[in-house]
């Protein structure tokens, strides 16, 4: 960092990170396919429905206050009369990760 400065370090680190991500994607694509169990049509519908639920939960929770969120200084401003998505699931982020 002393040789290239903060901007040079940030650019170098970004290039290295993108290169490693590209290498990881390429290596994952080169792995031979081994089928563990057959895939049926309803599997895809189930996964798409689950991912749609995850995306909707995250969309409605984005930036909302929640009484069970950690690390926010403004959690005391949560209004129980208007809970939003927290009315349906206790902790939307953990629910989305579990799905």
ABEGO torsion letter per residue (X at the ends): XAAAEAAAAAAAAAAAAAAAAAAAAAAAAABBBBBABBBBAAAAAAAAAAAAAAAAAAAAABGBBBAABBGBAAAAABBAABAEAAAABABAAAAAAAX
